[in-house]
C-alpha cells in the first residue's frame, strides 16, 4: 500500500503535496490513540491510514486504550451527553473515566513528535504530555452539548495544542487553534474496491436476500442516533406504493454497550416481515458491506445526530443515490438534489425514496455526481495531506504559509 497506488484516482497535485510534506517529516514519530480497534469509522480510518503514512517514511503508530465494560458505559453516557441526548455523568462515573485513562497513561508510550487523541474516551491522556504537538481529534457532533459535560471535557481539551472537528459548526470556544478536517474513505480498501457482479450476487445469496425487488439499504451501527426504527417506518410507507426490500446491516463496537439493546428493538419491530432483513455483521465484514452497497437500489442514512457519516461517502463512491438526515457532516457529502436528498422526517424519507423508485434516470444522475464529489473532496489522500499540513503548521506557527 503506497502512494503510487492512488495515481489515476486522486488528483496529481494532491499526491505531489503529500510527497513534499512527508519529505519534511520523514523519520518523525506520529501516534494516533483511540478507544477501539474494531467497529466504527475511526478504527476503519486508522487501519488504512497508518500503513500509508509508514510507506511515506513517517514513523506512524496506532495505539488503542484498554477499558472495562463499566468504563465504556460511562464513555457512552459522555458521548450521548455531548450530542445532547443525555444528562452529564455523575461524579462516580467521572472518577471511573479518570481512573481508566490514568491507567492507560501509565501503560502507553506516547513519546512522539505529534500525537492525535481521537474523541472523548482517551482525552485525559493529555495529562501525560511531555513534548511534541498534541491534537484532540473530535469525530462527533458536539454543536449542542450538555453544558455540564462539555465543561468537564473542556478542561481537558484546553490542554491540547489544537483541536480538529469534522464540521465547522461543531467547533467550540477554545483558547487553542481549531481546524476543520472531514474524514475520508479509501477507494482501494476492501469496502470500496470494485467488485464483479457475480461477487455482489453471491453475497446477497449468502445472506438470503432475494434481488427480485428494489433494495433499500442502511449500513450503520445499531445506535439510536442512526434511527433504524425510523427507517423501518419509512420503508413501510414506501411499500404501500412500491414493492421493495429493506436491509439494515450493521455491527457492534467494543466501546458501544448500547448496541445490543437497539438491535433487539429493531428485531422486534421487524419481526415476521419477510421483506425486512436484519444483518448483524462481524468485524472486518468490509467486502460484504461493499457488495451490499453495490447491490442496493437506494442507500439510506437516516441519522438524527451524526459526526460525519462515512457510509454516505462509501455509497456515493459506488454511484448510489443517498437519502440521508440533514445533520452533522452529511450535508457536506449529500448536496440536496445534486448527489442525493437531505431529509428531516420519516415521511420525507419515504417521499424521496418513492421519487427515486419512480425515476431511475434521476437516481443514476445523482449517483454519477456523487462519485465525482467524493473523489474530489473525501478520499484518504486528501485526509493525509491535511493531517501532515496541520502538523507542519503547528510546528511553524510564525509562518503564514506552508509551501507544498
C-alpha positions as CSV (number, residue, x, y, z in Angstrom):
1,X,0.0,0.0,0.0
2,X,1.9,3.0,-1.3
3,X,1.0,6.5,-2.6
4,X,1.6,5.4,-6.2
5,X,-1.4,3.1,-5.9
6,X,-3.7,6.2,-5.9
7,X,-2.4,7.7,-9.2
8,X,-5.2,7.9,-11.6
9,X,-7.7,8.2,-8.8
10,X,-6.7,11.2,-6.7
11,X,-5.6,14.5,-8.3
12,X,-1.9,14.6,-9.1
13,X,-1.4,17.9,-7.3
14,X,-2.7,16.3,-4.1
15,X,-0.2,13.5,-4.4
16,X,2.7,15.9,-5.0
17,X,1.7,17.9,-1.9
18,X,1.7,14.7,0.2
19,X,5.2,13.8,-1.1
20,X,6.6,17.2,-0.3
21,X,5.0,17.4,3.2
22,X,6.1,13.8,4.0
23,X,9.7,14.6,2.9
24,X,9.9,17.3,5.6
25,X,8.6,14.9,8.3
26,X,10.4,11.7,7.3
27,X,11.6,9.7,10.3
28,X,9.5,11.7,12.7
29,X,7.1,9.9,15.1
30,X,3.3,10.2,14.8
31,X,1.0,8.5,17.2
32,X,-2.8,8.1,17.0
33,X,-4.8,6.9,20.0
34,X,-8.4,5.8,20.1
35,X,-10.7,3.5,22.1
36,X,-11.4,0.5,19.9
37,X,-9.5,-1.5,17.3
38,X,-12.7,-2.6,15.5
39,X,-16.1,-1.1,14.8
40,X,-16.8,2.5,13.8
41,X,-15.3,4.9,11.4
42,X,-12.2,5.9,13.4
43,X,-10.9,2.4,13.5
44,X,-11.6,1.9,9.8
45,X,-9.7,5.1,9.0
46,X,-6.7,4.3,11.1
47,X,-6.4,0.8,9.7
48,X,-5.8,2.3,6.3
49,X,-4.1,5.5,7.2
50,X,-1.2,4.1,9.3
51,X,0.3,1.8,6.7
52,X,0.1,4.6,4.1
53,X,1.9,7.0,6.4
54,X,4.6,4.4,7.1
55,X,5.1,4.0,3.4
56,X,5.9,7.7,3.3
57,X,8.8,7.3,5.7
58,X,6.9,8.6,8.8
59,X,7.1,6.5,12.0
60,X,3.4,6.3,12.4
61,X,1.8,4.1,15.1
62,X,-1.7,3.4,16.3
63,X,-2.4,2.7,19.9
64,X,-5.7,1.5,21.4
65,X,-6.7,2.3,25.0
66,X,-7.9,-0.5,27.2
67,X,-11.1,-0.1,29.2
68,X,-13.6,-2.1,31.3
69,X,-17.3,-2.7,30.4
70,X,-18.1,-0.1,33.1
71,X,-15.7,2.4,31.6
72,X,-17.3,2.1,28.1
73,X,-20.8,2.5,29.7
74,X,-19.5,5.8,31.2
75,X,-18.0,7.0,27.9
76,X,-21.2,6.1,26.0
77,X,-23.0,8.3,28.5
78,X,-20.5,11.1,27.8
79,X,-20.8,10.6,24.1
80,X,-24.6,10.8,24.2
81,X,-24.5,13.8,26.5
82,X,-22.1,15.7,24.2
83,X,-24.6,15.1,21.5
84,X,-27.4,16.5,23.6
85,X,-29.2,13.3,24.3
86,X,-28.5,12.5,28.0
87,X,-27.5,14.3,31.2
88,X,-24.0,14.7,32.4
89,X,-22.0,11.9,34.1
90,X,-22.2,11.6,37.8
91,X,-19.1,12.1,40.0
92,X,-18.7,8.4,40.3
93,X,-18.8,8.0,36.5
94,X,-16.2,10.7,36.0
95,X,-14.0,9.1,38.6
96,X,-14.1,5.8,36.6
97,X,-13.3,7.8,33.4
98,X,-10.3,9.4,35.1
99,X,-9.1,6.2,36.7
100,X,-9.1,4.2,33.4
101,X,-7.4,7.0,31.5
102,X,-4.7,7.3,34.0
103,X,-4.0,3.5,34.0
104,X,-3.7,3.8,30.2
105,X,-1.4,6.7,30.5
106,X,0.9,4.6,32.6
107,X,0.7,1.7,30.1
108,X,1.1,3.6,26.8
109,X,4.3,5.0,25.3
110,X,3.1,8.4,23.9
111,X,6.5,10.0,23.4
112,X,6.2,11.4,19.9
113,X,6.7,14.5,17.7
114,X,2.9,14.6,17.0
115,X,0.1,12.8,18.9
116,X,-3.5,12.7,17.8
117,X,-6.1,11.7,20.5
118,X,-9.4,10.6,19.0
119,X,-12.7,11.6,20.6
120,X,-13.6,11.9,24.3
121,X,-12.7,8.4,25.6
122,X,-8.9,8.9,25.8
123,X,-8.9,12.7,26.1
124,X,-7.5,12.7,29.6
125,X,-4.2,11.2,28.2
126,X,-3.1,14.7,27.5
127,X,-2.0,14.8,31.2
128,X,0.9,12.7,30.1
129,X,2.1,15.2,27.5
130,X,5.9,16.0,27.8
131,X,6.8,17.1,24.3
132,X,5.6,17.4,20.7
133,X,2.3,18.6,19.2
134,X,-0.8,17.2,20.8
135,X,-4.1,17.4,18.9
136,X,-7.6,16.4,20.0
137,X,-9.5,15.0,17.1
138,X,-13.3,15.1,17.6
139,X,-15.4,13.0,15.3
140,X,-18.8,13.5,16.9
141,X,-21.4,16.3,16.8
142,X,-20.9,18.5,19.8
143,X,-22.6,21.5,18.4
144,X,-25.3,21.4,21.1
145,X,-23.7,19.5,24.0
146,X,-24.9,19.2,27.6
147,X,-23.2,22.2,29.1
148,X,-22.0,20.4,32.2
149,X,-20.5,17.5,30.3
150,X,-18.8,19.9,27.9
151,X,-17.4,21.9,30.9
152,X,-15.8,18.8,32.3
153,X,-14.3,17.8,28.9
154,X,-13.3,21.4,28.0
155,X,-10.8,21.4,31.0
156,X,-9.0,18.5,29.2
157,X,-9.3,19.8,25.7
158,X,-7.8,23.2,26.6
159,X,-4.5,21.3,27.5
160,X,-4.0,20.4,23.8
161,X,-2.2,22.4,21.2
162,X,-5.0,22.2,18.7
163,X,-8.4,20.6,18.0
164,X,-9.9,19.1,14.8
165,X,-13.6,19.0,14.1
166,X,-15.3,17.3,11.1
167,X,-17.7,20.2,10.5
168,X,-17.2,23.9,11.2
169,X,-20.4,24.2,13.4
170,X,-19.1,21.5,15.8
171,X,-16.3,23.9,16.9
172,X,-16.5,25.4,20.4
173,X,-15.0,28.4,22.1
174,X,-11.5,27.2,22.9
175,X,-8.2,29.0,23.6
176,X,-6.3,27.0,21.0
177,X,-6.0,26.5,17.3
178,X,-9.0,24.8,15.7
179,X,-9.1,23.1,12.3
180,X,-11.9,21.6,10.1
181,X,-10.8,18.3,8.5
182,X,-13.6,15.9,7.4
183,X,-12.9,12.1,7.5
184,X,-12.4,10.2,4.3
185,X,-12.7,6.8,2.6
186,X,-10.0,4.7,1.0
187,X,-11.1,3.8,-2.6
188,X,-8.7,0.9,-2.6
189,X,-9.9,-0.7,0.7
190,X,-11.9,-3.9,0.8
191,X,-15.0,-1.8,1.5
192,X,-14.7,0.4,-1.6
193,X,-12.7,-1.5,-4.3
194,X,-14.6,-2.5,-7.4
195,X,-16.4,-5.9,-7.3
196,X,-17.8,-8.1,-10.0
197,X,-21.5,-8.5,-10.5
198,X,-21.0,-12.2,-9.6
199,X,-19.4,-11.4,-6.3
200,X,-22.2,-8.9,-5.4
201,X,-24.9,-11.5,-6.2
202,X,-23.1,-14.2,-4.2
203,X,-23.1,-12.0,-1.1
204,X,-26.9,-11.4,-1.4
205,X,-27.4,-15.1,-1.9
206,X,-25.3,-15.9,1.2
207,X,-27.4,-13.6,3.3
208,X,-30.6,-15.0,1.7
209,X,-31.7,-11.6,0.3
210,X,-33.6,-12.0,-3.0
211,X,-32.9,-9.3,-5.5
212,X,-36.3,-9.6,-7.1
213,X,-37.3,-6.1,-5.9
214,X,-35.6,-2.8,-5.4
215,X,-33.4,-2.9,-2.3
216,X,-33.2,-0.1,0.2
217,X,-30.1,-0.3,2.4
218,X,-28.9,1.3,5.6
219,X,-25.4,0.3,6.9
220,X,-24.7,1.6,10.4
221,X,-24.0,0.6,13.9
222,X,-27.2,-0.2,15.8
223,X,-27.4,3.1,17.6
224,X,-30.5,5.3,18.4
225,X,-28.9,8.3,16.6
226,X,-28.9,6.3,13.3
227,X,-32.7,5.9,13.7
228,X,-33.1,2.3,12.4
229,X,-36.7,2.2,13.8
230,X,-37.5,5.3,11.7
231,X,-36.0,3.7,8.7
232,X,-38.4,0.7,9.1
233,X,-41.3,3.2,9.4
234,X,-40.3,4.9,6.2
235,X,-39.9,1.6,4.4
236,X,-43.4,0.6,5.4
237,X,-44.8,3.8,3.9
238,X,-42.9,3.2,0.7
239,X,-44.0,-0.4,0.3
240,X,-47.7,0.7,0.2
241,X,-46.9,2.0,-3.3
242,X,-43.7,0.2,-4.5
243,X,-42.7,-3.4,-3.9
244,X,-39.2,-3.3,-2.3
245,X,-37.0,-4.8,0.4
246,X,-35.2,-3.2,3.3
247,X,-31.7,-4.3,4.5
248,X,-30.4,-3.0,7.8
249,X,-26.8,-4.1,8.1
250,X,-24.5,-3.2,11.0
251,X,-22.2,-4.4,13.7
252,X,-21.2,-3.5,17.2
253,X,-18.1,-1.9,18.7
254,X,-16.3,-2.7,21.9
255,X,-16.8,0.9,23.1
256,X,-20.6,0.9,22.5
257,X,-22.6,-1.2,25.1
258,X,-25.9,0.3,23.9
259,X,-25.8,-1.5,20.6
260,X,-27.3,-4.8,21.8
261,X,-30.4,-3.1,23.2
262,X,-31.0,-1.1,19.9
263,X,-30.6,-4.3,17.9
264,X,-33.2,-6.1,20.0
265,X,-35.6,-3.2,19.4
266,X,-35.0,-3.4,15.6
267,X,-35.6,-7.1,15.5
268,X,-38.8,-6.8,17.5
269,X,-40.1,-4.1,15.1
270,X,-39.2,-6.1,12.0
271,X,-40.4,-9.5,13.3
272,X,-42.4,-11.5,10.9
273,X,-41.8,-9.2,7.9
274,X,-40.2,-11.2,5.1
275,X,-39.1,-8.1,3.2
276,X,-37.0,-6.7,6.1
277,X,-33.6,-8.2,6.5
278,X,-31.6,-7.5,9.7
279,X,-27.9,-8.4,9.4
280,X,-25.5,-8.3,12.4
281,X,-22.1,-8.3,10.7
282,X,-18.9,-9.4,12.5
283,X,-15.8,-7.2,12.5
284,X,-14.0,-7.0,9.2
285,X,-17.0,-7.6,7.0
286,X,-15.8,-4.9,4.7
287,X,-16.2,-6.8,1.4
288,X,-19.7,-7.9,2.4
289,X,-20.7,-4.3,3.1
290,X,-19.1,-3.3,-0.2
291,X,-21.3,-5.9,-2.0
292,X,-24.5,-4.8,-0.2
293,X,-23.9,-1.2,-1.1
294,X,-23.2,-2.1,-4.8
295,X,-26.3,-4.2,-4.9
296,X,-28.6,-1.7,-3.3
297,X,-31.0,0.5,-5.4
298,X,-31.0,3.3,-2.8
299,X,-28.9,3.9,0.2
300,X,-30.3,5.5,3.4
301,X,-28.6,7.1,6.3
302,X,-31.5,8.5,8.4
303,X,-29.3,9.8,11.2
304,X,-30.7,12.2,13.8
305,X,-27.2,13.1,15.0
306,X,-24.1,12.4,13.1
307,X,-20.4,13.2,13.4
308,X,-19.8,12.8,9.7
309,X,-21.3,9.5,8.4
310,X,-18.6,7.9,6.2
311,X,-21.1,5.3,5.0
312,X,-22.6,8.1,3.0
313,X,-19.3,8.7,1.2
314,X,-18.9,5.0,0.6
315,X,-22.3,4.7,-1.1
316,X,-21.7,7.8,-3.2
317,X,-18.4,6.5,-4.3
318,X,-20.3,3.4,-5.6
319,X,-22.6,5.8,-7.6
320,X,-25.6,5.1,-5.4
321,X,-28.2,7.8,-4.7
322,X,-28.3,8.6,-1.0
323,X,-31.2,9.8,1.1
324,X,-29.9,10.9,4.5
325,X,-30.6,13.0,7.6
326,X,-29.7,16.7,7.3
327,X,-27.3,16.5,10.3
328,X,-23.7,16.6,11.1
329,X,-21.3,16.1,8.2
330,X,-23.9,14.6,5.9
331,X,-24.7,17.9,4.1
332,X,-21.0,18.1,3.1
333,X,-21.5,14.9,1.2
334,X,-25.1,14.9,0.1
335,X,-25.7,18.1,-1.9
336,X,-29.5,18.2,-1.9
337,X,-30.9,17.4,-5.3
338,X,-27.3,17.0,-6.8
339,X,-25.8,13.9,-5.1
340,X,-28.8,12.8,-3.2
341,X,-31.5,14.2,-0.9
342,X,-31.5,15.5,2.7
343,X,-34.5,14.7,4.9
344,X,-35.9,15.6,8.3
345,X,-38.7,13.1,8.9
346,X,-40.0,9.6,8.3
347,X,-42.5,11.0,5.8
348,X,-39.8,13.0,4.0
349,X,-37.6,9.9,3.7
350,X,-40.5,7.9,2.2
351,X,-41.3,10.6,-0.2
352,X,-37.8,10.8,-1.6
353,X,-37.5,7.1,-1.8
354,X,-40.7,6.9,-3.8
355,X,-39.5,9.7,-6.1
356,X,-36.3,7.9,-7.0
357,X,-38.0,4.5,-7.4
358,X,-40.3,6.2,-9.9
359,X,-37.4,7.9,-11.7
360,X,-34.4,5.6,-12.1
361,X,-32.8,8.0,-14.6
362,X,-32.6,10.7,-11.8
363,X,-31.2,8.1,-9.5
364,X,-28.3,7.4,-11.9
365,X,-27.6,11.1,-12.4
366,X,-27.4,11.6,-8.6
367,X,-25.1,8.6,-8.3
368,X,-22.7,9.8,-11.0
369,X,-22.4,13.3,-9.4
370,X,-21.9,11.7,-6.0
371,X,-18.9,9.7,-7.0
372,X,-17.1,12.7,-8.5
373,X,-17.9,14.8,-5.4
374,X,-16.3,12.2,-3.2
375,X,-13.3,11.8,-5.4
376,X,-12.6,15.5,-5.2
377,X,-13.2,16.0,-1.6
378,X,-13.3,12.9,0.7
379,X,-10.5,10.5,-0.3
380,X,-7.8,9.3,2.1
381,X,-5.1,11.1,0.2
382,X,-6.7,14.5,0.9
383,X,-7.1,13.5,4.6
384,X,-3.4,12.6,4.9
385,X,-2.4,15.8,3.2
386,X,-4.5,17.8,5.7
387,X,-3.0,16.0,8.7
388,X,0.5,16.5,7.6
389,X,-0.1,20.1,6.7
390,X,-1.6,20.7,10.2
391,X,1.5,19.1,11.8
392,X,3.8,21.3,9.8
393,X,1.7,24.4,10.6
394,X,1.7,23.8,14.3
395,X,5.5,23.4,14.4
396,X,5.9,26.6,12.4
397,X,3.3,28.9,13.9
398,X,5.2,32.1,13.0
399,X,4.8,31.4,9.2
400,X,1.7,32.5,7.4
401,X,2.3,29.9,4.6
402,X,3.1,26.3,4.2
403,X,4.9,25.6,0.9
404,X,4.0,22.4,-0.8
